[in-house]
């Protein structure tokens, strides 16, 4: 059974993947180093349409947001204990 978890960390890398199917949107993918566990990178995925700040999305695609703090809520727990 999956449970939700929350963590905060810093963006290490990011990219946008094309839609995987005709009915899906593009996917924003970020590698995040969780606070207190910087060596345990977590992959965070979200549909690009969920990002309302287009300027931030453009900065992210140009790697200008790397190192920026980011909170995340997910349903598959990371490998480390919070």
PyMOL Python script that loads the backbone (N, CA, C, O; Angstrom):
from pymol import cmd

cmd.read_pdbstr("""\
ATOM      1  N   UNK A   1       0.837  -1.183   0.000  1.00  0.00           N
ATOM      2  CA  UNK A   1       0.000   0.000   0.000  1.00  0.00           C
ATOM      3  C   UNK A   1       0.882   1.247   0.000  1.00  0.00           C
ATOM      4  O   UNK A   1       1.784   1.376   0.828  1.00  0.00           O
ATOM      5  N   UNK A   2       0.623   2.142  -0.912  1.00  0.00           N
ATOM      6  CA  UNK A   2       1.404   3.367  -1.002  1.00  0.00           C
ATOM      7  C   UNK A   2       0.838   4.412  -0.058  1.00  0.00           C
ATOM      8  O   UNK A   2      -0.373   4.491   0.148  1.00  0.00           O
ATOM      9  N   UNK A   3       1.720   5.206   0.509  1.00  0.00           N
ATOM     10  CA  UNK A   3       1.281   6.313   1.345  1.00  0.00           C
ATOM     11  C   UNK A   3       1.950   7.584   0.841  1.00  0.00           C
ATOM     12  O   UNK A   3       3.021   7.538   0.235  1.00  0.00           O
ATOM     13  N   UNK A   4       1.310   8.710   1.097  1.00  0.00           N
ATOM     14  CA  UNK A   4       1.879   9.977   0.655  1.00  0.00           C
ATOM     15  C   UNK A   4       3.000  10.407   1.587  1.00  0.00           C
ATOM     16  O   UNK A   4       2.968  10.121   2.784  1.00  0.00           O
ATOM     17  N   UNK A   5       3.983  11.091   1.037  1.00  0.00           N
ATOM     18  CA  UNK A   5       5.065  11.653   1.835  1.00  0.00           C
ATOM     19  C   UNK A   5       5.387  13.028   1.289  1.00  0.00           C
ATOM     20  O   UNK A   5       5.106  13.334   0.130  1.00  0.00           O
ATOM     21  N   UNK A   6       5.973  13.841   2.126  1.00  0.00           N
ATOM     22  CA  UNK A   6       6.365  15.197   1.762  1.00  0.00           C
ATOM     23  C   UNK A   6       7.846  15.339   2.064  1.00  0.00           C
ATOM     24  O   UNK A   6       8.327  14.837   3.080  1.00  0.00           O
ATOM     25  N   UNK A   7       8.573  16.020   1.185  1.00  0.00           N
ATOM     26  CA  UNK A   7       9.956  16.349   1.490  1.00  0.00           C
ATOM     27  C   UNK A   7      10.310  17.656   0.797  1.00  0.00           C
ATOM     28  O   UNK A   7       9.632  18.083  -0.138  1.00  0.00           O
ATOM     29  N   UNK A   8      11.361  18.271   1.260  1.00  0.00           N
ATOM     30  CA  UNK A   8      11.863  19.501   0.658  1.00  0.00           C
ATOM     31  C   UNK A   8      13.331  19.276   0.327  1.00  0.00           C
ATOM     32  O   UNK A   8      14.032  18.536   1.018  1.00  0.00           O
ATOM     33  N   UNK A   9      13.779  19.915  -0.724  1.00  0.00           N
ATOM     34  CA  UNK A   9      15.163  19.757  -1.123  1.00  0.00           C
ATOM     35  C   UNK A   9      15.546  20.809  -2.139  1.00  0.00           C
ATOM     36  O   UNK A   9      14.862  21.820  -2.295  1.00  0.00           O
ATOM     37  N   UNK A  10      16.652  20.560  -2.833  1.00  0.00           N
ATOM     38  CA  UNK A  10      17.164  21.494  -3.831  1.00  0.00           C
ATOM     39  C   UNK A  10      17.224  20.809  -5.187  1.00  0.00           C
ATOM     40  O   UNK A  10      17.565  19.629  -5.280  1.00  0.00           O
ATOM     41  N   UNK A  11      16.894  21.546  -6.230  1.00  0.00           N
ATOM     42  CA  UNK A  11      16.933  21.023  -7.598  1.00  0.00           C
ATOM     43  C   UNK A  11      18.386  20.827  -8.020  1.00  0.00           C
ATOM     44  O   UNK A  11      19.202  21.744  -7.931  1.00  0.00           O
ATOM     45  N   UNK A  12      18.696  19.612  -8.481  1.00  0.00           N
ATOM     46  CA  UNK A  12      20.038  19.287  -8.958  1.00  0.00           C
ATOM     47  C   UNK A  12      20.078  19.285 -10.481  1.00  0.00           C
ATOM     48  O   UNK A  12      21.035  19.770 -11.083  1.00  0.00           O
ATOM     49  N   UNK A  13      19.047  18.743 -11.095  1.00  0.00           N
ATOM     50  CA  UNK A  13      18.962  18.683 -12.552  1.00  0.00           C
ATOM     51  C   UNK A  13      17.491  18.682 -12.937  1.00  0.00           C
ATOM     52  O   UNK A  13      16.633  18.337 -12.125  1.00  0.00           O
ATOM     53  N   UNK A  14      17.197  19.066 -14.169  1.00  0.00           N
ATOM     54  CA  UNK A  14      15.799  19.111 -14.613  1.00  0.00           C
ATOM     55  C   UNK A  14      15.739  19.060 -16.129  1.00  0.00           C
ATOM     56  O   UNK A  14      16.678  19.452 -16.821  1.00  0.00           O
ATOM     57  N   UNK A  15      14.614  18.568 -16.627  1.00  0.00           N
ATOM     58  CA  UNK A  15      14.388  18.519 -18.060  1.00  0.00           C
ATOM     59  C   UNK A  15      12.899  18.324 -18.312  1.00  0.00           C
ATOM     60  O   UNK A  15      12.141  17.985 -17.404  1.00  0.00           O
ATOM     61  N   UNK A  16      12.491  18.545 -19.566  1.00  0.00           N
ATOM     62  CA  UNK A  16      11.108  18.329 -19.973  1.00  0.00           C
ATOM     63  C   UNK A  16      11.112  17.187 -20.978  1.00  0.00           C
ATOM     64  O   UNK A  16      11.864  17.205 -21.952  1.00  0.00           O
ATOM     65  N   UNK A  17      10.260  16.188 -20.730  1.00  0.00           N
ATOM     66  CA  UNK A  17      10.114  15.054 -21.638  1.00  0.00           C
ATOM     67  C   UNK A  17       8.853  15.243 -22.465  1.00  0.00           C
ATOM     68  O   UNK A  17       7.841  15.736 -21.966  1.00  0.00           O
ATOM     69  N   UNK A  18       8.917  14.853 -23.720  1.00  0.00           N
ATOM     70  CA  UNK A  18       7.754  14.921 -24.608  1.00  0.00           C
ATOM     71  C   UNK A  18       6.655  14.009 -24.088  1.00  0.00           C
ATOM     72  O   UNK A  18       6.905  13.090 -23.308  1.00  0.00           O
ATOM     73  N   UNK A  19       5.448  14.278 -24.531  1.00  0.00           N
ATOM     74  CA  UNK A  19       4.306  13.451 -24.141  1.00  0.00           C
ATOM     75  C   UNK A  19       4.556  12.003 -24.539  1.00  0.00           C
ATOM     76  O   UNK A  19       5.043  11.725 -25.635  1.00  0.00           O
ATOM     77  N   UNK A  20       4.220  11.086 -23.640  1.00  0.00           N
ATOM     78  CA  UNK A  20       4.427   9.665 -23.904  1.00  0.00           C
ATOM     79  C   UNK A  20       3.312   9.069 -24.751  1.00  0.00           C
ATOM     80  O   UNK A  20       3.491   8.022 -25.373  1.00  0.00           O
ATOM     81  N   UNK A  21       2.177   9.726 -24.775  1.00  0.00           N
ATOM     82  CA  UNK A  21       1.061   9.268 -25.600  1.00  0.00           C
ATOM     83  C   UNK A  21       0.294  10.488 -26.092  1.00  0.00           C
ATOM     84  O   UNK A  21       0.528  11.606 -25.634  1.00  0.00           O
ATOM     85  N   UNK A  22      -0.617  10.265 -27.022  1.00  0.00           N
ATOM     86  CA  UNK A  22      -1.369  11.365 -27.622  1.00  0.00           C
ATOM     87  C   UNK A  22      -2.258  12.089 -26.616  1.00  0.00           C
ATOM     88  O   UNK A  22      -2.513  13.283 -26.769  1.00  0.00           O
ATOM     89  N   UNK A  23      -2.729  11.393 -25.602  1.00  0.00           N
ATOM     90  CA  UNK A  23      -3.622  12.022 -24.631  1.00  0.00           C
ATOM     91  C   UNK A  23      -2.906  12.542 -23.385  1.00  0.00           C
ATOM     92  O   UNK A  23      -3.555  13.050 -22.471  1.00  0.00           O
ATOM     93  N   UNK A  24      -1.595  12.422 -23.338  1.00  0.00           N
ATOM     94  CA  UNK A  24      -0.820  12.902 -22.191  1.00  0.00           C
ATOM     95  C   UNK A  24      -0.093  14.194 -22.561  1.00  0.00           C
ATOM     96  O   UNK A  24       0.169  14.465 -23.732  1.00  0.00           O
ATOM     97  N   UNK A  25       0.224  14.977 -21.542  1.00  0.00           N
ATOM     98  CA  UNK A  25       0.975  16.206 -21.770  1.00  0.00           C
ATOM     99  C   UNK A  25       2.456  15.988 -21.564  1.00  0.00           C
ATOM    100  O   UNK A  25       2.877  14.906 -21.156  1.00  0.00           O
ATOM    101  N   UNK A  26       3.258  17.015 -21.846  1.00  0.00           N
ATOM    102  CA  UNK A  26       4.691  16.952 -21.598  1.00  0.00           C
ATOM    103  C   UNK A  26       4.926  16.803 -20.105  1.00  0.00           C
ATOM    104  O   UNK A  26       4.091  17.203 -19.294  1.00  0.00           O
ATOM    105  N   UNK A  27       6.063  16.229 -19.746  1.00  0.00           N
ATOM    106  CA  UNK A  27       6.363  15.918 -18.349  1.00  0.00           C
ATOM    107  C   UNK A  27       7.599  16.677 -17.887  1.00  0.00           C
ATOM    108  O   UNK A  27       8.643  16.622 -18.537  1.00  0.00           O
ATOM    109  N   UNK A  28       7.486  17.375 -16.779  1.00  0.00           N
ATOM    110  CA  UNK A  28       8.616  18.042 -16.143  1.00  0.00           C
ATOM    111  C   UNK A  28       9.256  17.037 -15.196  1.00  0.00           C
ATOM    112  O   UNK A  28       8.576  16.465 -14.344  1.00  0.00           O
ATOM    113  N   UNK A  29      10.558  16.817 -15.339  1.00  0.00           N
ATOM    114  CA  UNK A  29      11.281  15.868 -14.497  1.00  0.00           C
ATOM    115  C   UNK A  29      12.394  16.630 -13.785  1.00  0.00           C
ATOM    116  O   UNK A  29      13.157  17.362 -14.416  1.00  0.00           O
ATOM    117  N   UNK A  30      12.483  16.453 -12.470  1.00  0.00           N
ATOM    118  CA  UNK A  30      13.534  17.098 -11.691  1.00  0.00           C
ATOM    119  C   UNK A  30      14.225  16.063 -10.812  1.00  0.00           C
ATOM    120  O   UNK A  30      13.574  15.184 -10.248  1.00  0.00           O
ATOM    121  N   UNK A  31      15.542  16.173 -10.699  1.00  0.00           N
ATOM    122  CA  UNK A  31      16.277  15.425  -9.696  1.00  0.00           C
ATOM    123  C   UNK A  31      16.404  16.364  -8.514  1.00  0.00           C
ATOM    124  O   UNK A  31      16.884  17.488  -8.655  1.00  0.00           O
ATOM    125  N   UNK A  32      15.974  15.905  -7.353  1.00  0.00           N
ATOM    126  CA  UNK A  32      15.986  16.746  -6.160  1.00  0.00           C
ATOM    127  C   UNK A  32      16.830  16.083  -5.081  1.00  0.00           C
ATOM    128  O   UNK A  32      16.678  14.893  -4.806  1.00  0.00           O
ATOM    129  N   UNK A  33      17.715  16.853  -4.476  1.00  0.00           N
ATOM    130  CA  UNK A  33      18.509  16.384  -3.336  1.00  0.00           C
ATOM    131  C   UNK A  33      17.743  16.764  -2.076  1.00  0.00           C
ATOM    132  O   UNK A  33      17.667  17.946  -1.741  1.00  0.00           O
ATOM    133  N   UNK A  34      17.173  15.786  -1.368  1.00  0.00           N
ATOM    134  CA  UNK A  34      16.389  16.085  -0.170  1.00  0.00           C
ATOM    135  C   UNK A  34      17.228  16.743   0.919  1.00  0.00           C
ATOM    136  O   UNK A  34      18.392  16.395   1.120  1.00  0.00           O
ATOM    137  N   UNK A  35      16.630  17.685   1.607  1.00  0.00           N
ATOM    138  CA  UNK A  35      17.292  18.355   2.720  1.00  0.00           C
ATOM    139  C   UNK A  35      17.701  17.312   3.759  1.00  0.00           C
ATOM    140  O   UNK A  35      16.876  16.500   4.179  1.00  0.00           O
ATOM    141  N   UNK A  36      18.951  17.329   4.170  1.00  0.00           N
ATOM    142  CA  UNK A  36      19.468  16.384   5.158  1.00  0.00           C
ATOM    143  C   UNK A  36      19.962  15.082   4.560  1.00  0.00           C
ATOM    144  O   UNK A  36      20.597  14.283   5.249  1.00  0.00           O
ATOM    145  N   UNK A  37      19.677  14.857   3.274  1.00  0.00           N
ATOM    146  CA  UNK A  37      20.108  13.643   2.564  1.00  0.00           C
ATOM    147  C   UNK A  37      20.560  14.017   1.159  1.00  0.00           C
ATOM    148  O   UNK A  37      20.015  13.496   0.186  1.00  0.00           O
ATOM    149  N   UNK A  38      21.547  14.912   1.026  1.00  0.00           N
ATOM    150  CA  UNK A  38      21.895  15.455  -0.292  1.00  0.00           C
ATOM    151  C   UNK A  38      22.419  14.433  -1.299  1.00  0.00           C
ATOM    152  O   UNK A  38      22.395  14.694  -2.502  1.00  0.00           O
ATOM    153  N   UNK A  39      22.887  13.286  -0.837  1.00  0.00           N
ATOM    154  CA  UNK A  39      23.400  12.268  -1.762  1.00  0.00           C
ATOM    155  C   UNK A  39      22.306  11.330  -2.262  1.00  0.00           C
ATOM    156  O   UNK A  39      22.540  10.562  -3.195  1.00  0.00           O
ATOM    157  N   UNK A  40      21.119  11.376  -1.663  1.00  0.00           N
ATOM    158  CA  UNK A  40      20.006  10.511  -2.032  1.00  0.00           C
ATOM    159  C   UNK A  40      19.054  11.264  -2.965  1.00  0.00           C
ATOM    160  O   UNK A  40      18.050  11.816  -2.514  1.00  0.00           O
ATOM    161  N   UNK A  41      19.365  11.287  -4.252  1.00  0.00           N
ATOM    162  CA  UNK A  41      18.546  12.035  -5.207  1.00  0.00           C
ATOM    163  C   UNK A  41      17.192  11.370  -5.399  1.00  0.00           C
ATOM    164  O   UNK A  41      17.088  10.144  -5.454  1.00  0.00           O
ATOM    165  N   UNK A  42      16.165  12.190  -5.498  1.00  0.00           N
ATOM    166  CA  UNK A  42      14.801  11.726  -5.730  1.00  0.00           C
ATOM    167  C   UNK A  42      14.340  12.311  -7.060  1.00  0.00           C
ATOM    168  O   UNK A  42      14.548  13.494  -7.331  1.00  0.00           O
ATOM    169  N   UNK A  43      13.718  11.483  -7.883  1.00  0.00           N
ATOM    170  CA  UNK A  43      13.155  11.952  -9.147  1.00  0.00           C
ATOM    171  C   UNK A  43      11.726  12.432  -8.888  1.00  0.00           C
ATOM    172  O   UNK A  43      10.906  11.699  -8.335  1.00  0.00           O
ATOM    173  N   UNK A  44      11.442  13.657  -9.290  1.00  0.00           N
ATOM    174  CA  UNK A  44      10.111  14.242  -9.139  1.00  0.00           C
ATOM    175  C   UNK A  44       9.580  14.511 -10.542  1.00  0.00           C
ATOM    176  O   UNK A  44      10.242  15.166 -11.347  1.00  0.00           O
ATOM    177  N   UNK A  45       8.375  14.002 -10.834  1.00  0.00           N
ATOM    178  CA  UNK A  45       7.758  14.200 -12.138  1.00  0.00           C
ATOM    179  C   UNK A  45       6.420  14.900 -11.973  1.00  0.00           C
ATOM    180  O   UNK A  45       5.674  14.623 -11.034  1.00  0.00           O
ATOM    181  N   UNK A  46       6.122  15.804 -12.887  1.00  0.00           N
ATOM    182  CA  UNK A  46       4.832  16.496 -12.885  1.00  0.00           C
ATOM    183  C   UNK A  46       4.512  16.910 -14.309  1.00  0.00           C
ATOM    184  O   UNK A  46       5.413  17.176 -15.104  1.00  0.00           O
ATOM    185  N   UNK A  47       3.232  16.964 -14.628  1.00  0.00           N
ATOM    186  CA  UNK A  47       2.848  17.451 -15.948  1.00  0.00           C
ATOM    187  C   UNK A  47       3.200  18.931 -16.041  1.00  0.00           C
ATOM    188  O   UNK A  47       2.962  19.695 -15.106  1.00  0.00           O
ATOM    189  N   UNK A  48       3.761  19.323 -17.162  1.00  0.00           N
ATOM    190  CA  UNK A  48       4.158  20.716 -17.374  1.00  0.00           C
ATOM    191  C   UNK A  48       2.966  21.649 -17.193  1.00  0.00           C
ATOM    192  O   UNK A  48       3.133  22.783 -16.746  1.00  0.00           O
ATOM    193  N   UNK A  49       1.773  21.187 -17.532  1.00  0.00           N
ATOM    194  CA  UNK A  49       0.577  22.022 -17.419  1.00  0.00           C
ATOM    195  C   UNK A  49       0.280  22.418 -15.968  1.00  0.00           C
ATOM    196  O   UNK A  49      -0.467  23.368 -15.733  1.00  0.00           O
ATOM    197  N   UNK A  50       0.850  21.709 -14.998  1.00  0.00           N
ATOM    198  CA  UNK A  50       0.642  22.045 -13.586  1.00  0.00           C
ATOM    199  C   UNK A  50       1.490  23.224 -13.128  1.00  0.00           C
ATOM    200  O   UNK A  50       1.244  23.790 -12.063  1.00  0.00           O
ATOM    201  N   UNK A  51       2.486  23.597 -13.928  1.00  0.00           N
ATOM    202  CA  UNK A  51       3.371  24.711 -13.576  1.00  0.00           C
ATOM    203  C   UNK A  51       2.752  25.988 -14.118  1.00  0.00           C
ATOM    204  O   UNK A  51       2.746  26.213 -15.329  1.00  0.00           O
ATOM    205  N   UNK A  52       2.241  26.811 -13.243  1.00  0.00           N
ATOM    206  CA  UNK A  52       1.558  28.029 -13.679  1.00  0.00           C
ATOM    207  C   UNK A  52       2.524  29.180 -13.974  1.00  0.00           C
ATOM    208  O   UNK A  52       2.165  30.117 -14.687  1.00  0.00           O
ATOM    209  N   UNK A  53       3.735  29.118 -13.437  1.00  0.00           N
ATOM    210  CA  UNK A  53       4.712  30.189 -13.621  1.00  0.00           C
ATOM    211  C   UNK A  53       5.594  29.865 -14.828  1.00  0.00           C
ATOM    212  O   UNK A  53       6.580  29.137 -14.704  1.00  0.00           O
ATOM    213  N   UNK A  54       5.237  30.407 -15.992  1.00  0.00           N
ATOM    214  CA  UNK A  54       5.970  30.118 -17.237  1.00  0.00           C
ATOM    215  C   UNK A  54       7.395  30.663 -17.213  1.00  0.00           C
ATOM    216  O   UNK A  54       8.284  30.079 -17.833  1.00  0.00           O
ATOM    217  N   UNK A  55       7.629  31.766 -16.512  1.00  0.00           N
ATOM    218  CA  UNK A  55       8.986  32.320 -16.423  1.00  0.00           C
ATOM    219  C   UNK A  55       9.878  31.345 -15.650  1.00  0.00           C
ATOM    220  O   UNK A  55      11.018  31.100 -16.043  1.00  0.00           O
ATOM    221  N   UNK A  56       9.357  30.788 -14.550  1.00  0.00           N
ATOM    222  CA  UNK A  56      10.114  29.809 -13.763  1.00  0.00           C
ATOM    223  C   UNK A  56      10.401  28.582 -14.617  1.00  0.00           C
ATOM    224  O   UNK A  56      11.504  28.040 -14.559  1.00  0.00           O
ATOM    225  N   UNK A  57       9.435  28.136 -15.404  1.00  0.00           N
ATOM    226  CA  UNK A  57       9.616  26.975 -16.266  1.00  0.00           C
ATOM    227  C   UNK A  57      10.702  27.245 -17.311  1.00  0.00           C
ATOM    228  O   UNK A  57      11.516  26.366 -17.596  1.00  0.00           O
ATOM    229  N   UNK A  58      10.719  28.442 -17.878  1.00  0.00           N
ATOM    230  CA  UNK A  58      11.765  28.809 -18.834  1.00  0.00           C
ATOM    231  C   UNK A  58      13.127  28.833 -18.155  1.00  0.00           C
ATOM    232  O   UNK A  58      14.103  28.331 -18.713  1.00  0.00           O
ATOM    233  N   UNK A  59      13.208  29.413 -16.948  1.00  0.00           N
ATOM    234  CA  UNK A  59      14.463  29.434 -16.195  1.00  0.00           C
ATOM    235  C   UNK A  59      14.925  28.016 -15.890  1.00  0.00           C
ATOM    236  O   UNK A  59      16.116  27.713 -15.965  1.00  0.00           O
ATOM    237  N   UNK A  60      13.981  27.152 -15.548  1.00  0.00           N
ATOM    238  CA  UNK A  60      14.302  25.764 -15.236  1.00  0.00           C
ATOM    239  C   UNK A  60      14.884  25.067 -16.458  1.00  0.00           C
ATOM    240  O   UNK A  60      15.850  24.313 -16.341  1.00  0.00           O
ATOM    241  N   UNK A  61      14.313  25.311 -17.614  1.00  0.00           N
ATOM    242  CA  UNK A  61      14.802  24.662 -18.834  1.00  0.00           C
ATOM    243  C   UNK A  61      16.192  25.161 -19.222  1.00  0.00           C
ATOM    244  O   UNK A  61      16.914  24.484 -19.953  1.00  0.00           O
ATOM    245  N   UNK A  62      16.567  26.338 -18.736  1.00  0.00           N
ATOM    246  CA  UNK A  62      17.897  26.888 -19.008  1.00  0.00           C
ATOM    247  C   UNK A  62      18.855  26.642 -17.846  1.00  0.00           C
ATOM    248  O   UNK A  62      19.937  27.226 -17.793  1.00  0.00           O
ATOM    249  N   UNK A  63      18.455  25.777 -16.919  1.00  0.00           N
ATOM    250  CA  UNK A  63      19.265  25.398 -15.755  1.00  0.00           C
ATOM    251  C   UNK A  63      19.539  26.560 -14.807  1.00  0.00           C
ATOM    252  O   UNK A  63      20.503  26.513 -14.043  1.00  0.00           O
ATOM    253  N   UNK A  64      18.712  27.596 -14.843  1.00  0.00           N
ATOM    254  CA  UNK A  64      18.908  28.736 -13.955  1.00  0.00           C
ATOM    255  C   UNK A  64      18.326  28.488 -12.563  1.00  0.00           C
ATOM    256  O   UNK A  64      18.607  29.244 -11.633  1.00  0.00           O
ATOM    257  N   UNK A  65      17.523  27.441 -12.412  1.00  0.00           N
ATOM    258  CA  UNK A  65      16.877  27.149 -11.128  1.00  0.00           C
ATOM    259  C   UNK A  65      17.605  26.078 -10.331  1.00  0.00           C
ATOM    260  O   UNK A  65      17.193  25.754  -9.217  1.00  0.00           O
ATOM    261  N   UNK A  66      18.671  25.529 -10.877  1.00  0.00           N
ATOM    262  CA  UNK A  66      19.376  24.485 -10.155  1.00  0.00           C
ATOM    263  C   UNK A  66      19.911  25.040  -8.840  1.00  0.00           C
ATOM    264  O   UNK A  66      20.507  26.116  -8.807  1.00  0.00           O
ATOM    265  N   UNK A  67      19.696  24.302  -7.768  1.00  0.00           N
ATOM    266  CA  UNK A  67      20.046  24.750  -6.430  1.00  0.00           C
ATOM    267  C   UNK A  67      18.881  25.407  -5.718  1.00  0.00           C
ATOM    268  O   UNK A  67      18.947  25.653  -4.514  1.00  0.00           O
ATOM    269  N   UNK A  68      17.809  25.695  -6.456  1.00  0.00           N
ATOM    270  CA  UNK A  68      16.628  26.322  -5.853  1.00  0.00           C
ATOM    271  C   UNK A  68      15.888  25.331  -4.967  1.00  0.00           C
ATOM    272  O   UNK A  68      15.840  24.137  -5.265  1.00  0.00           O
ATOM    273  N   UNK A  69      15.314  25.827  -3.877  1.00  0.00           N
ATOM    274  CA  UNK A  69      14.530  24.937  -3.008  1.00  0.00           C
ATOM    275  C   UNK A  69      13.221  24.551  -3.676  1.00  0.00           C
ATOM    276  O   UNK A  69      12.635  25.333  -4.425  1.00  0.00           O
ATOM    277  N   UNK A  70      12.766  23.325  -3.393  1.00  0.00           N
ATOM    278  CA  UNK A  70      11.510  22.844  -3.953  1.00  0.00           C
ATOM    279  C   UNK A  70      10.861  21.884  -2.956  1.00  0.00           C
ATOM    280  O   UNK A  70      11.526  20.985  -2.440  1.00  0.00           O
ATOM    281  N   UNK A  71       9.572  22.065  -2.682  1.00  0.00           N
ATOM    282  CA  UNK A  71       8.849  21.075  -1.867  1.00  0.00           C
ATOM    283  C   UNK A  71       8.194  20.059  -2.810  1.00  0.00           C
ATOM    284  O   UNK A  71       7.841  20.401  -3.938  1.00  0.00           O
ATOM    285  N   UNK A  72       8.033  18.821  -2.355  1.00  0.00           N
ATOM    286  CA  UNK A  72       7.388  17.805  -3.188  1.00  0.00           C
ATOM    287  C   UNK A  72       6.507  16.912  -2.325  1.00  0.00           C
ATOM    288  O   UNK A  72       6.809  16.635  -1.164  1.00  0.00           O
ATOM    289  N   UNK A  73       5.424  16.478  -2.921  1.00  0.00           N
ATOM    290  CA  UNK A  73       4.490  15.547  -2.289  1.00  0.00           C
ATOM    291  C   UNK A  73       4.373  14.372  -3.233  1.00  0.00           C
ATOM    292  O   UNK A  73       4.112  14.551  -4.422  1.00  0.00           O
ATOM    293  N   UNK A  74       4.567  13.149  -2.704  1.00  0.00           N
ATOM    294  CA  UNK A  74       4.542  11.987  -3.582  1.00  0.00           C
ATOM    295  C   UNK A  74       3.854  10.795  -2.964  1.00  0.00           C
ATOM    296  O   UNK A  74       3.445  10.817  -1.803  1.00  0.00           O
ATOM    297  N   UNK A  75       3.734   9.741  -3.774  1.00  0.00           N
ATOM    298  CA  UNK A  75       3.074   8.545  -3.284  1.00  0.00           C
ATOM    299  C   UNK A  75       3.995   7.340  -3.196  1.00  0.00           C
ATOM    300  O   UNK A  75       3.584   6.295  -2.692  1.00  0.00           O
ATOM    301  N   UNK A  76       5.215   7.455  -3.667  1.00  0.00           N
ATOM    302  CA  UNK A  76       6.187   6.380  -3.496  1.00  0.00           C
ATOM    303  C   UNK A  76       7.300   6.915  -2.617  1.00  0.00           C
ATOM    304  O   UNK A  76       7.986   7.860  -3.007  1.00  0.00           O
ATOM    305  N   UNK A  77       7.497   6.338  -1.448  1.00  0.00           N
ATOM    306  CA  UNK A  77       8.476   6.903  -0.523  1.00  0.00           C
ATOM    307  C   UNK A  77       9.913   6.790  -1.037  1.00  0.00           C
ATOM    308  O   UNK A  77      10.249   5.836  -1.739  1.00  0.00           O
ATOM    309  N   UNK A  78      10.757   7.761  -0.690  1.00  0.00           N
ATOM    310  CA  UNK A  78      12.160   7.673  -1.066  1.00  0.00           C
ATOM    311  C   UNK A  78      12.844   6.553  -0.288  1.00  0.00           C
ATOM    312  O   UNK A  78      12.286   6.032   0.678  1.00  0.00           O
ATOM    313  N   UNK A  79      14.047   6.186  -0.709  1.00  0.00           N
ATOM    314  CA  UNK A  79      14.776   5.076  -0.097  1.00  0.00           C
ATOM    315  C   UNK A  79      15.329   5.422   1.282  1.00  0.00           C
ATOM    316  O   UNK A  79      15.744   4.523   2.013  1.00  0.00           O
ATOM    317  N   UNK A  80      15.347   6.683   1.650  1.00  0.00           N
ATOM    318  CA  UNK A  80      15.898   7.079   2.949  1.00  0.00           C
ATOM    319  C   UNK A  80      14.777   7.316   3.946  1.00  0.00           C
ATOM    320  O   UNK A  80      13.613   7.451   3.569  1.00  0.00           O
ATOM    321  N   UNK A  81      15.138   7.363   5.210  1.00  0.00           N
ATOM    322  CA  UNK A  81      14.137   7.615   6.265  1.00  0.00           C
ATOM    323  C   UNK A  81      14.171   9.072   6.647  1.00  0.00           C
ATOM    324  O   UNK A  81      15.236   9.633   6.903  1.00  0.00           O
ATOM    325  N   UNK A  82      13.003   9.686   6.687  1.00  0.00           N
ATOM    326  CA  UNK A  82      12.910  11.090   7.094  1.00  0.00           C
ATOM    327  C   UNK A  82      12.713  11.197   8.576  1.00  0.00           C
ATOM    328  O   UNK A  82      12.613  12.302   9.108  1.00  0.00           O
TER     329      UNK A  82
END
""", "prot")
cmd.dss("prot")
cmd.show_as("cartoon", "prot")
cmd.util.cbc("prot")
cmd.orient("prot")
